[in-house]
């Protein structure tokens, strides 16, 4: 699916890590909360409130979930789940385009 | 207006200048083509096909339109027009969040 239809798109950007990670929040046609974002190469740690599904649209990252010792690589059209009230470390190898879905 | 309702949002990002400028394209509820983007500090030149309205949501830029000798400063809640089939030079002073409307 190349577009999301019937979306409510928040105008102002989310800006993290001095602009190295930015995203746009929106509600999809089912009222589910998502964001489309860009990560520049670098290493970051993200905390979660809700559980999240992170889909990589383009680029390459390595991810280590909290309480794990394993780094897993993700590229375009792959995804990973992050539990609620947790965190993950991410090494962004190339400019990465992603879609984050916040799960209930 | 803090959100756009009933939008068709393109999933993949537009990435320019090695990721220093990125944006998301969408069609608003009237079918008008727009994009929400982020510019990192730096100097860039953009060409236009259609005429464009550039709204600065946050940040600070200086802009010089093609065939002009004047640099004008724009900050949050100000905007500038760019003719069709033209170009503009822009000096991004701070991380800048913008909305571009493509005019018919």
Backbone of each chain as ProteinMPNN parsed JSONL, in Angstrom:
{"seq_chain_A": "XXXXXXXXXXXXXXXXXXXXXXXXXXXXXXXXXXXXXXXXXXXXXXXXXXXXXXXXXXXXXXXXXXXXXXXXXXXXXXXXXXXXXXXXXXXXXXXXXXXXXXXX", "coords_chain_A": {"N_chain_A": [[0.867, -1.2, 0.0], [0.813, 2.068, -1.067], [-0.092, 4.527, -0.278], [-1.74, 6.167, 2.456], [-5.121, 6.405, 3.001], [-7.785, 8.782, 3.804], [-6.845, 10.085, 6.132], [-5.955, 11.724, 9.232], [-3.76, 14.213, 9.522], [-1.161, 15.461, 11.426], [0.017, 18.772, 11.519], [2.429, 19.986, 12.493], [5.849, 19.002, 12.824], [7.451, 16.211, 14.513], [10.395, 16.428, 16.27], [13.454, 14.991, 16.953], [16.531, 14.321, 18.728], [18.112, 16.572, 17.88], [17.153, 16.984, 15.301], [18.032, 14.847, 13.892], [16.372, 12.73, 13.86], [13.17, 12.761, 12.647], [9.61, 13.132, 12.48], [6.196, 12.627, 11.308], [3.065, 12.763, 12.712], [0.016, 10.881, 12.529], [-3.501, 9.974, 12.249], [-4.825, 6.98, 11.177], [-7.296, 5.682, 8.819], [-8.798, 4.112, 10.457], [-8.59, 5.305, 12.839], [-6.314, 4.694, 14.124], [-3.203, 5.369, 15.704], [-0.312, 6.566, 14.15], [3.038, 7.113, 12.856], [5.116, 8.639, 10.38], [8.473, 8.579, 9.636], [11.902, 9.828, 9.491], [15.191, 8.71, 9.86], [18.42, 9.799, 10.397], [21.8, 8.644, 9.73], [23.301, 7.207, 12.615], [23.367, 6.636, 16.212], [20.777, 5.801, 18.426], [18.492, 5.879, 21.205], [15.257, 4.847, 21.927], [12.399, 5.317, 23.911], [9.372, 3.561, 24.841], [5.836, 4.035, 25.214], [3.168, 3.007, 24.547], [2.916, -0.241, 23.012], [4.819, -0.827, 20.039], [4.882, -1.104, 16.468], [7.428, -1.194, 14.252], [8.015, -0.382, 11.015], [10.289, -0.74, 8.426], [10.758, 1.312, 5.755], [12.626, 2.109, 3.949], [16.19, 1.902, 3.725], [18.672, 0.97, 6.271], [18.983, -0.589, 9.404], [20.249, -1.473, 12.678], [19.012, -3.18, 15.458], [18.52, -3.37, 18.959], [16.633, -4.735, 21.405], [15.392, -3.734, 24.63], [16.763, -5.364, 27.472], [17.771, -7.373, 25.927], [20.502, -9.08, 24.311], [21.069, -9.137, 21.747], [21.747, -7.894, 18.515], [19.757, -7.086, 15.816], [19.392, -6.955, 12.285], [17.59, -4.78, 10.137], [15.979, -4.106, 7.074], [14.544, -2.51, 4.138], [11.06, -3.096, 3.936], [10.907, -4.835, 6.051], [10.161, -5.507, 9.529], [9.865, -4.699, 13.072], [8.823, -5.487, 16.411], [8.135, -3.636, 19.371], [7.86, -3.877, 22.831], [5.366, -2.468, 25.086], [6.043, 0.284, 27.337], [8.849, 0.102, 27.366], [12.08, -0.004, 25.749], [14.353, 0.653, 22.982], [17.522, 0.225, 21.423], [19.051, 1.687, 18.612], [20.968, 1.443, 15.698], [21.535, 3.373, 13.054], [22.231, 2.743, 9.837], [22.102, 3.646, 7.2], [20.392, 6.464, 5.678], [17.175, 6.298, 6.893], [13.856, 5.464, 6.301], [10.795, 5.232, 7.876], [7.821, 3.652, 9.255], [5.869, 3.991, 12.042], [3.684, 2.232, 14.08], [1.398, 2.644, 16.641], [0.413, 0.497, 19.065], [-2.59, -0.842, 20.48]], "CA_chain_A": [[0.0, 0.0, 0.0], [1.758, 3.177, -1.195], [-0.624, 5.711, 0.401], [-2.771, 6.003, 3.487], [-6.271, 7.244, 2.651], [-8.685, 9.239, 4.882], [-5.964, 10.246, 7.284], [-5.846, 13.042, 9.87], [-2.312, 14.427, 9.561], [-0.745, 16.586, 12.259], [0.808, 19.683, 10.685], [3.793, 20.224, 13.012], [6.717, 17.829, 12.874], [8.116, 15.762, 15.732], [11.836, 16.548, 16.01], [14.219, 14.346, 18.027], [17.989, 14.218, 18.533], [18.612, 17.719, 17.094], [16.724, 16.887, 13.905], [18.515, 13.63, 13.223], [15.186, 11.892, 13.681], [11.975, 13.608, 12.587], [8.471, 12.334, 12.033], [4.884, 13.253, 11.206], [2.046, 11.914, 13.335], [-1.305, 10.901, 11.884], [-4.459, 8.927, 12.593], [-5.25, 6.361, 9.925], [-8.756, 5.719, 8.622], [-9.427, 3.395, 11.575], [-8.312, 6.054, 14.062], [-5.094, 4.176, 14.757], [-2.146, 6.366, 15.749], [0.91, 6.154, 13.469], [3.898, 8.217, 12.416], [6.077, 8.376, 9.307], [9.648, 9.322, 10.04], [13.217, 9.684, 8.848], [16.326, 8.674, 10.787], [19.736, 9.98, 9.781], [22.768, 7.721, 10.317], [23.696, 7.505, 13.993], [22.884, 5.693, 17.225], [19.735, 6.443, 19.228], [17.673, 5.029, 22.068], [13.877, 5.317, 22.007], [11.532, 4.7, 24.913], [8.003, 3.364, 24.353], [4.72, 3.96, 26.174], [2.403, 1.909, 23.955], [3.702, -1.147, 22.169], [4.991, -0.236, 18.71], [5.347, -1.877, 15.322], [8.295, -0.325, 13.439], [8.217, -0.905, 9.661], [11.347, -0.032, 7.692], [10.324, 1.53, 4.368], [13.837, 2.199, 3.136], [17.36, 2.098, 4.57], [19.172, -0.189, 7.034], [19.225, -0.329, 10.825], [20.444, -2.593, 13.593], [18.164, -2.889, 16.615], [18.643, -4.227, 20.142], [15.549, -4.453, 22.333], [15.765, -3.691, 26.053], [16.94, -6.682, 28.115], [18.284, -8.355, 24.96], [21.92, -8.87, 23.993], [21.206, -9.405, 20.315], [21.485, -6.862, 17.52], [19.161, -7.621, 14.592], [19.395, -6.017, 11.162], [16.326, -4.634, 9.404], [16.064, -3.284, 5.867], [13.235, -2.179, 3.553], [9.979, -4.091, 3.937], [10.935, -5.703, 7.243], [9.637, -4.76, 10.677], [10.107, -5.292, 14.392], [7.886, -5.09, 17.456], [8.725, -3.177, 20.629], [6.826, -3.95, 23.863], [4.979, -1.234, 25.781], [6.838, 0.668, 28.518], [10.172, -0.491, 27.17], [12.943, 0.866, 24.935], [15.227, -0.076, 22.062], [18.673, 0.925, 20.868], [19.047, 1.53, 17.162], [22.106, 1.978, 14.945], [21.034, 3.673, 11.713], [23.404, 2.588, 8.966], [21.88, 4.556, 6.066], [19.172, 7.251, 5.897], [16.112, 5.303, 7.011], [12.464, 5.905, 6.227], [10.064, 4.219, 8.651], [6.438, 3.879, 9.698], [5.658, 3.463, 13.395], [2.278, 2.071, 14.477], [1.266, 2.557, 18.095], [-0.551, -0.599, 19.207], [-3.386, -0.769, 21.718]], "C_chain_A": [[0.892, 1.235, 0.0], [1.218, 4.463, -0.558], [-1.581, 5.265, 1.503], [-3.91, 6.952, 3.116], [-7.045, 7.651, 3.897], [-7.938, 9.395, 6.201], [-6.176, 11.621, 7.913], [-4.375, 13.268, 10.197], [-1.982, 15.659, 10.404], [0.253, 17.451, 11.492], [2.252, 19.779, 11.183], [4.569, 18.916, 13.135], [7.084, 17.48, 14.32], [9.611, 15.785, 15.428], [12.601, 16.002, 17.213], [15.704, 14.424, 17.698], [18.491, 15.296, 17.56], [18.295, 17.583, 15.608], [17.222, 15.654, 13.19], [17.417, 12.588, 13.06], [13.989, 12.838, 13.684], [10.819, 12.745, 12.102], [7.213, 13.183, 11.983], [3.84, 12.289, 11.784], [0.74, 11.998, 12.563], [-2.188, 9.803, 12.459], [-4.906, 8.307, 11.283], [-6.772, 6.276, 9.875], [-9.512, 4.925, 9.689], [-9.179, 4.1, 12.91], [-7.093, 5.558, 14.803], [-3.98, 5.226, 14.629], [-0.871, 5.813, 15.121], [1.807, 7.383, 13.262], [4.804, 7.719, 11.301], [7.305, 9.219, 9.623], [10.902, 8.995, 9.258], [14.274, 9.672, 9.953], [17.614, 8.853, 9.997], [20.705, 8.998, 10.424], [23.216, 8.17, 11.705], [23.132, 6.451, 14.921], [21.932, 6.409, 18.172], [19.087, 5.409, 20.153], [16.291, 5.652, 22.17], [13.157, 4.581, 23.135], [10.142, 4.514, 24.321], [7.027, 3.494, 25.52], [3.847, 2.797, 25.717], [3.378, 0.965, 23.254], [3.759, -0.545, 20.77], [5.368, -1.306, 17.689], [6.149, -0.914, 14.462], [8.534, -1.002, 12.084], [9.283, -0.066, 8.971], [10.901, 0.074, 6.228], [11.524, 1.574, 3.43], [15.012, 2.395, 4.096], [17.749, 0.832, 5.301], [19.475, 0.221, 8.462], [19.583, -1.628, 11.533], [19.729, -2.217, 14.888], [18.443, -3.876, 17.74], [17.554, -3.818, 21.112], [16.084, -4.436, 23.765], [15.827, -5.121, 26.598], [17.342, -7.766, 27.116], [19.76, -8.056, 24.729], [22.159, -8.944, 22.488], [20.861, -8.19, 19.467], [20.925, -7.55, 16.269], [19.121, -6.539, 13.521], [18.044, -6.004, 10.46], [16.549, -3.718, 8.205], [14.657, -3.092, 5.316], [12.301, -3.377, 3.565], [10.137, -5.137, 5.038], [10.488, -4.851, 8.431], [9.999, -5.446, 11.986], [9.106, -4.717, 15.394], [8.647, -4.66, 18.71], [7.619, -3.21, 21.689], [6.491, -2.564, 24.44], [5.919, -0.984, 26.965], [8.228, 0.037, 28.501], [11.05, 0.504, 26.41], [13.713, 0.01, 23.947], [16.37, 0.836, 21.635], [18.687, 0.661, 19.368], [20.289, 2.2, 16.583], [21.616, 2.149, 13.511], [22.227, 3.714, 10.757], [23.325, 3.526, 7.751], [20.604, 5.339, 6.362], [17.992, 6.292, 5.842], [14.735, 5.953, 7.137], [11.634, 4.841, 6.937], [8.62, 4.638, 8.903], [6.284, 3.216, 11.056], [4.165, 3.411, 13.679], [2.24, 1.878, 15.978], [0.111, 1.607, 18.39], [-1.304, -0.481, 20.525], [-3.248, -2.045, 22.539]], "O_chain_A": [[1.65, 1.447, 0.947], [1.985, 5.396, -0.321], [-2.138, 4.167, 1.484], [-3.696, 8.151, 2.937], [-6.986, 6.972, 4.922], [-8.364, 8.893, 7.241], [-6.533, 12.574, 7.222], [-3.813, 12.587, 11.054], [-2.463, 16.759, 10.13], [1.203, 16.946, 10.895], [3.191, 19.667, 10.394], [4.022, 17.875, 13.498], [7.038, 18.322, 15.216], [10.044, 15.216, 14.427], [12.433, 16.471, 18.339], [16.088, 14.573, 16.538], [19.179, 15.01, 16.58], [19.074, 18.015, 14.758], [16.89, 15.424, 12.027], [17.518, 11.683, 12.233], [13.816, 13.623, 14.616], [11.021, 11.752, 11.402], [7.156, 14.288, 12.524], [3.762, 11.131, 11.373], [0.395, 13.044, 12.013], [-1.71, 8.843, 13.065], [-5.323, 9.02, 10.371], [-7.455, 6.744, 10.786], [-10.731, 5.052, 9.81], [-9.508, 3.573, 13.973], [-6.849, 5.932, 15.95], [-3.835, 5.879, 13.595], [-0.399, 4.739, 15.495], [1.389, 8.523, 13.463], [5.206, 6.556, 11.27], [7.198, 10.424, 9.851], [10.961, 8.038, 8.485], [14.256, 10.507, 10.857], [17.861, 8.13, 9.032], [20.47, 8.555, 11.548], [23.476, 9.35, 11.94], [22.499, 5.492, 14.48], [22.238, 7.494, 18.666], [19.142, 4.208, 19.892], [16.16, 6.84, 22.464], [13.296, 3.367, 23.285], [9.767, 5.232, 23.394], [7.333, 3.123, 26.653], [3.774, 1.756, 26.369], [4.512, 1.332, 22.946], [2.842, 0.169, 20.363], [6.067, -2.271, 17.997], [5.607, 0.084, 13.987], [9.171, -2.053, 12.008], [9.195, 1.162, 8.933], [10.695, -0.935, 5.553], [11.453, 1.14, 2.281], [14.849, 2.989, 5.162], [17.237, -0.248, 5.007], [20.13, 1.233, 8.71], [19.272, -2.723, 11.065], [19.825, -1.083, 15.356], [18.585, -5.075, 17.502], [17.542, -2.685, 21.594], [17.106, -5.054, 24.064], [15.027, -5.974, 26.216], [17.26, -8.953, 27.43], [20.215, -6.929, 24.924], [23.29, -8.83, 22.015], [19.833, -7.542, 19.664], [21.536, -8.474, 15.732], [18.855, -5.371, 13.802], [17.434, -7.045, 10.218], [17.218, -2.69, 8.308], [13.681, -3.473, 5.963], [12.687, -4.503, 3.251], [9.551, -6.216, 4.952], [10.444, -3.624, 8.343], [10.386, -6.614, 12.007], [8.613, -3.6, 15.232], [9.67, -5.247, 19.062], [6.551, -2.635, 21.478], [7.261, -1.615, 24.286], [6.508, -1.914, 27.517], [8.703, -0.489, 29.507], [10.792, 1.707, 26.426], [13.726, -1.216, 24.057], [16.208, 2.05, 21.505], [18.377, -0.44, 18.913], [20.622, 3.339, 16.913], [21.316, 1.165, 12.834], [23.098, 4.579, 10.847], [24.321, 4.114, 7.331], [19.813, 4.925, 7.21], [17.823, 5.559, 4.867], [14.5, 6.846, 7.952], [11.762, 3.657, 6.625], [8.255, 5.808, 8.781], [6.538, 2.021, 11.204], [3.461, 4.412, 13.539], [2.964, 1.046, 16.525], [-1.031, 1.872, 18.014], [-0.745, -0.079, 21.546], [-3.847, -2.159, 23.608]]}, "seq_chain_B": "XXXXXXXXXXXXXXXXXXXXXXXXXXXXXXXXXXXXXXXXXXXXXXXXXXXXXXXXXXXXXXXXXXXXXXXXXXXXXXXXXXXXXXXXXXXXXXXXXXXXXXXX", "coords_chain_B": {"N_chain_B": [[-4.97, 25.999, 12.078], [-4.381, 22.837, 13.167], [-4.277, 20.258, 12.256], [-4.543, 18.338, 9.238], [-7.418, 17.169, 7.777], [-8.962, 14.168, 6.372], [-7.071, 13.277, 4.434], [-4.92, 12.11, 1.791], [-2.127, 10.349, 2.236], [1.154, 9.974, 1.187], [3.208, 7.142, 1.556], [6.044, 6.706, 1.355], [8.991, 8.639, 1.963], [10.139, 11.83, 0.686], [13.389, 12.531, -0.169], [15.977, 14.799, -0.021], [19.101, 16.396, -0.869], [20.965, 14.656, 0.458], [19.467, 13.878, 2.678], [19.25, 16.131, 4.196], [17.137, 17.681, 3.663], [13.875, 16.683, 3.929], [10.656, 15.317, 3.105], [7.052, 14.782, 3.245], [4.616, 13.813, 1.025], [1.242, 14.738, 0.27], [-2.313, 14.592, -0.487], [-4.682, 17.024, 0.05], [-7.982, 17.481, 1.55], [-9.339, 18.621, -0.514], [-8.151, 17.627, -2.689], [-5.875, 18.919, -3.305], [-2.394, 19.224, -3.93], [0.17, 18.842, -1.571], [3.028, 19.223, 0.647], [4.658, 18.245, 3.665], [7.517, 19.237, 5.328], [10.985, 18.997, 6.469], [13.781, 21.021, 6.99], [17.2, 20.916, 7.439], [19.774, 22.956, 8.977], [21.562, 24.884, 6.589], [22.48, 25.603, 3.123], [20.492, 25.749, 0.244], [19.198, 25.133, -3.066], [16.152, 25.247, -4.717], [14.207, 24.046, -7.395], [11.195, 24.906, -9.202], [8.206, 23.461, -10.555], [5.283, 23.663, -10.705], [3.697, 26.636, -9.443], [4.421, 27.625, -6.083], [3.388, 27.761, -2.662], [5.078, 28.487, 0.171], [4.944, 27.74, 3.475], [6.208, 28.627, 6.586], [6.461, 26.684, 9.382], [7.888, 26.382, 11.678], [11.035, 27.59, 12.862], [13.771, 29.286, 11.079], [14.48, 30.988, 8.098], [16.313, 32.325, 5.28], [15.477, 33.715, 2.183], [15.96, 33.913, -1.309], [14.536, 34.778, -4.24], [14.584, 33.615, -7.642], [16.179, 35.671, -10.055], [16.104, 37.819, -8.379], [17.683, 40.158, -6.133], [17.457, 40.257, -3.526], [17.519, 39.151, -0.177], [15.152, 37.685, 1.885], [13.859, 37.314, 5.169], [12.213, 34.638, 6.823], [10.075, 33.411, 9.344], [8.387, 31.351, 11.831], [4.964, 30.918, 11.002], [4.917, 32.619, 8.855], [5.031, 33.178, 5.293], [5.99, 32.485, 1.839], [5.756, 33.077, -1.679], [6.477, 31.221, -4.632], [7.118, 31.521, -8.025], [5.87, 29.554, -10.844], [7.914, 27.203, -12.696], [10.445, 28.167, -11.938], [12.916, 29.148, -9.478], [14.411, 29.035, -6.172], [16.758, 30.296, -3.798], [17.787, 29.206, -0.619], [18.651, 29.865, 2.706], [18.978, 28.064, 5.496], [18.532, 28.731, 8.759], [17.93, 27.717, 11.286], [16.718, 24.478, 12.367], [14.069, 23.772, 10.303], [10.64, 23.612, 9.893], [8.192, 23.016, 7.521], [5.419, 23.755, 5.285], [4.494, 22.982, 2.074], [2.576, 24.134, -0.561], [1.316, 23.178, -3.639], [0.491, 25.057, -6.326], [-2.227, 25.55, -8.597]], "CA_chain_B": [[-5.423, 24.619, 11.833], [-3.229, 22.044, 13.579], [-4.211, 19.005, 11.5], [-5.247, 18.248, 7.954], [-8.337, 16.025, 7.822], [-9.34, 13.515, 5.1], [-5.886, 13.436, 3.587], [-4.265, 10.903, 1.271], [-0.722, 10.554, 2.608], [2.091, 9.047, 0.556], [3.967, 6.466, 2.615], [7.503, 6.886, 1.25], [9.463, 10.012, 2.109], [10.961, 12.505, -0.332], [14.672, 12.809, 0.486], [16.788, 15.676, -0.866], [20.359, 16.901, -0.294], [21.523, 13.665, 1.398], [18.65, 13.788, 3.89], [19.169, 17.398, 4.916], [15.755, 18.136, 3.466], [12.996, 15.534, 3.685], [9.253, 15.733, 3.176], [6.001, 13.812, 3.007], [3.612, 14.359, 0.103], [-0.142, 14.312, 0.509], [-3.399, 15.329, -1.134], [-5.604, 17.458, 1.096], [-9.371, 17.022, 1.328], [-9.805, 19.173, -1.797], [-7.337, 17.042, -3.754], [-4.73, 19.792, -3.588], [-1.117, 18.582, -3.623], [0.981, 19.565, -0.581], [4.011, 18.393, 1.351], [5.171, 18.725, 4.948], [8.929, 18.884, 5.292], [11.961, 19.491, 7.447], [15.082, 21.425, 6.427], [18.28, 21.093, 8.401], [20.572, 24.147, 8.658], [22.401, 24.77, 5.394], [22.058, 26.402, 1.974], [19.945, 24.871, -0.796], [18.456, 25.752, -4.162], [15.04, 24.4, -5.162], [13.511, 24.436, -8.625], [9.754, 24.685, -9.14], [7.436, 23.254, -11.793], [4.106, 24.463, -10.404], [3.911, 27.698, -8.453], [4.38, 27.053, -4.738], [3.283, 28.581, -1.458], [5.895, 27.875, 1.229], [4.594, 28.244, 4.809], [7.161, 28.215, 7.625], [5.725, 26.292, 10.59], [8.802, 26.613, 12.791], [12.409, 27.762, 12.383], [14.11, 30.57, 10.446], [15.177, 30.873, 6.817], [16.435, 33.49, 4.403], [15.116, 33.253, 0.847], [16.163, 34.82, -2.445], [13.882, 34.234, -5.423], [15.34, 33.723, -8.899], [16.143, 37.008, -10.681], [16.025, 38.858, -7.343], [18.953, 40.339, -5.416], [17.102, 40.502, -2.128], [17.281, 38.036, 0.75], [14.105, 37.986, 2.865], [13.812, 36.372, 6.3], [10.885, 34.112, 7.179], [10.049, 32.597, 10.555], [7.116, 30.639, 12.025], [3.691, 31.566, 10.667], [5.039, 33.505, 7.684], [5.093, 32.369, 4.081], [6.414, 33.173, 0.617], [5.307, 32.466, -2.926], [7.497, 31.002, -5.653], [6.445, 31.331, -9.312], [6.075, 28.29, -11.561], [9.089, 27.118, -13.595], [11.423, 29.106, -11.407], [13.736, 28.525, -8.436], [14.746, 29.941, -5.08], [17.862, 29.925, -2.911], [17.33, 29.307, 0.767], [19.637, 29.64, 3.772], [18.223, 27.583, 6.651], [19.309, 29.18, 9.917], [17.669, 26.731, 12.34], [15.891, 23.382, 11.845], [12.855, 24.439, 9.847], [9.464, 22.793, 9.586], [7.454, 23.812, 6.527], [4.345, 23.15, 4.481], [4.54, 23.488, 0.697], [1.357, 23.909, -1.343], [1.583, 23.285, -5.072], [-0.656, 25.85, -6.798], [-2.597, 25.287, -10.006]], "C_chain_B": [[-4.251, 23.687, 12.111], [-3.158, 20.686, 12.87], [-4.902, 19.195, 10.16], [-6.127, 17.003, 8.028], [-8.581, 15.479, 6.419], [-8.253, 13.639, 4.038], [-5.51, 12.089, 2.991], [-2.766, 11.121, 1.376], [0.166, 9.51, 1.939], [3.033, 8.478, 1.609], [5.456, 6.814, 2.555], [7.874, 8.37, 1.311], [10.111, 10.502, 0.809], [12.245, 12.906, 0.39], [15.556, 13.609, -0.464], [18.091, 16.019, -0.128], [20.852, 15.974, 0.817], [20.767, 13.645, 2.727], [18.557, 15.087, 4.674], [17.823, 18.086, 4.723], [14.922, 16.895, 3.167], [11.552, 16.006, 3.791], [8.325, 14.558, 2.91], [4.93, 14.459, 2.121], [2.228, 13.874, 0.492], [-1.096, 15.136, -0.335], [-4.354, 15.754, -0.028], [-7.035, 17.11, 0.72], [-9.979, 17.613, 0.06], [-9.009, 18.617, -2.982], [-6.146, 17.901, -4.138], [-3.441, 19.105, -3.105], [-0.286, 19.462, -2.686], [2.091, 18.639, -0.081], [4.38, 19.079, 2.656], [6.62, 18.298, 5.028], [9.752, 19.517, 6.396], [13.236, 19.846, 6.695], [16.076, 21.582, 7.563], [19.079, 22.334, 8.028], [21.497, 23.899, 7.465], [21.847, 25.65, 4.293], [21.648, 25.478, 0.834], [19.319, 25.717, -1.899], [17.391, 24.77, -4.614], [14.485, 24.942, -6.467], [12.022, 24.187, -8.444], [9.226, 24.34, -10.526], [6.183, 24.099, -11.647], [4.523, 25.62, -9.487], [3.728, 27.083, -7.072], [4.131, 28.147, -3.703], [4.042, 27.855, -0.368], [5.542, 28.538, 2.566], [5.618, 27.721, 5.813], [6.367, 27.937, 8.904], [6.572, 26.56, 11.821], [10.199, 26.784, 12.205], [12.604, 29.125, 11.745], [14.905, 30.326, 9.182], [15.335, 32.244, 6.178], [16.252, 32.985, 2.979], [15.413, 34.332, -0.191], [15.549, 34.15, -3.665], [14.78, 34.441, -6.641], [15.155, 35.132, -9.467], [15.94, 38.122, -9.658], [17.407, 38.986, -6.705], [18.725, 40.418, -3.915], [16.887, 39.219, -1.353], [16.216, 38.474, 1.756], [14.079, 36.909, 3.94], [12.378, 35.96, 6.599], [11.008, 33.258, 8.435], [8.65, 31.995, 10.703], [5.916, 31.525, 11.705], [3.847, 32.652, 9.613], [5.206, 32.613, 6.456], [5.608, 33.191, 2.904], [5.945, 32.371, -0.597], [6.48, 32.314, -3.896], [6.78, 30.759, -6.98], [6.694, 29.936, -9.893], [7.339, 28.379, -12.419], [10.17, 28.116, -13.199], [12.307, 28.372, -10.399], [13.927, 29.525, -7.304], [15.936, 29.375, -4.306], [17.377, 30.121, -1.487], [18.494, 28.997, 1.708], [18.837, 29.296, 5.021], [19.058, 27.849, 7.898], [19.167, 28.214, 11.09], [16.801, 25.632, 11.735], [14.514, 23.964, 11.539], [11.812, 23.441, 9.371], [8.602, 23.608, 8.644], [6.325, 23.017, 5.897], [4.386, 23.795, 3.115], [3.234, 23.131, 0.001], [1.687, 24.144, -2.808], [0.332, 23.889, -5.723], [-0.936, 25.557, -8.263], [-2.629, 26.6, -10.814]], "O_chain_B": [[-3.246, 23.719, 11.4], [-2.113, 20.035, 12.877], [-5.729, 20.089, 9.981], [-5.638, 15.909, 8.309], [-8.439, 16.185, 5.421], [-8.501, 14.051, 2.904], [-5.748, 11.047, 3.602], [-2.203, 11.974, 0.69], [-0.044, 8.309, 2.103], [3.583, 9.205, 2.436], [6.059, 7.173, 3.567], [7.168, 9.229, 0.784], [10.559, 9.721, -0.031], [12.195, 13.546, 1.44], [15.852, 13.163, -1.572], [18.155, 15.936, 1.099], [21.119, 16.402, 1.939], [21.364, 13.419, 3.779], [17.872, 15.152, 5.694], [17.425, 18.948, 5.505], [15.238, 16.141, 2.246], [11.26, 16.981, 4.485], [8.735, 13.502, 2.428], [4.409, 15.526, 2.444], [2.056, 12.755, 0.977], [-0.758, 16.212, -0.828], [-4.792, 14.914, 0.758], [-7.271, 16.505, -0.326], [-11.027, 17.153, -0.393], [-9.163, 19.066, -4.118], [-5.488, 17.66, -5.15], [-3.401, 18.497, -2.036], [-0.063, 20.644, -2.948], [2.091, 17.438, -0.352], [4.414, 20.306, 2.753], [6.932, 17.126, 4.82], [9.315, 20.405, 7.128], [13.714, 19.072, 5.866], [15.821, 22.297, 8.532], [19.066, 22.734, 6.864], [22.125, 22.847, 7.351], [20.863, 26.363, 4.494], [22.369, 24.538, 0.498], [18.957, 26.873, -1.681], [17.681, 23.601, -4.865], [14.313, 26.15, -6.626], [11.624, 23.356, -7.629], [9.715, 24.844, -11.537], [6.008, 25.103, -12.338], [5.571, 25.573, -8.844], [2.966, 26.129, -6.908], [4.588, 29.282, -3.838], [3.695, 26.728, -0.014], [5.798, 29.724, 2.773], [5.866, 26.518, 5.884], [5.696, 28.819, 9.44], [6.052, 26.92, 12.877], [10.517, 26.195, 11.173], [11.747, 30.004, 11.839], [15.873, 29.566, 9.177], [14.604, 33.186, 6.483], [16.804, 31.95, 2.607], [15.146, 35.513, 0.03], [15.99, 33.077, -4.077], [15.627, 35.334, -6.659], [14.072, 35.708, -9.357], [15.634, 39.254, -10.033], [18.202, 38.047, -6.73], [19.657, 40.618, -3.135], [16.176, 38.318, -1.795], [16.359, 39.512, 2.403], [14.258, 35.727, 3.648], [11.462, 36.782, 6.628], [11.946, 32.472, 8.566], [7.823, 32.116, 9.8], [5.857, 32.698, 12.077], [2.984, 33.522, 9.495], [5.492, 31.422, 6.583], [5.659, 34.419, 2.958], [5.768, 31.154, -0.535], [7.359, 33.174, -3.966], [5.919, 29.882, -7.058], [7.616, 29.234, -9.478], [7.775, 29.462, -12.811], [10.729, 28.817, -14.043], [12.44, 27.149, -10.445], [13.642, 30.713, -7.456], [16.102, 28.163, -4.176], [16.654, 31.07, -1.184], [19.217, 28.015, 1.536], [18.105, 30.135, 5.545], [20.135, 27.281, 8.079], [20.133, 27.924, 11.795], [16.201, 25.844, 10.682], [13.877, 24.569, 12.401], [12.083, 22.557, 8.559], [8.306, 24.769, 8.926], [6.282, 21.788, 5.964], [4.321, 25.019, 3.002], [2.833, 21.967, -0.025], [2.259, 25.17, -3.175], [-0.748, 23.301, -5.673], [-0.023, 25.344, -9.06], [-2.918, 26.581, -12.01]]}, "name": "protein", "num_of_chains": 2, "seq": "XXXXXXXXXXXXXXXXXXXXXXXXXXXXXXXXXXXXXXXXXXXXXXXXXXXXXXXXXXXXXXXXXXXXXXXXXXXXXXXXXXXXXXXXXXXXXXXXXXXXXXXXXXXXXXXXXXXXXXXXXXXXXXXXXXXXXXXXXXXXXXXXXXXXXXXXXXXXXXXXXXXXXXXXXXXXXXXXXXXXXXXXXXXXXXXXXXXXXXXXXXXXXXXX"}
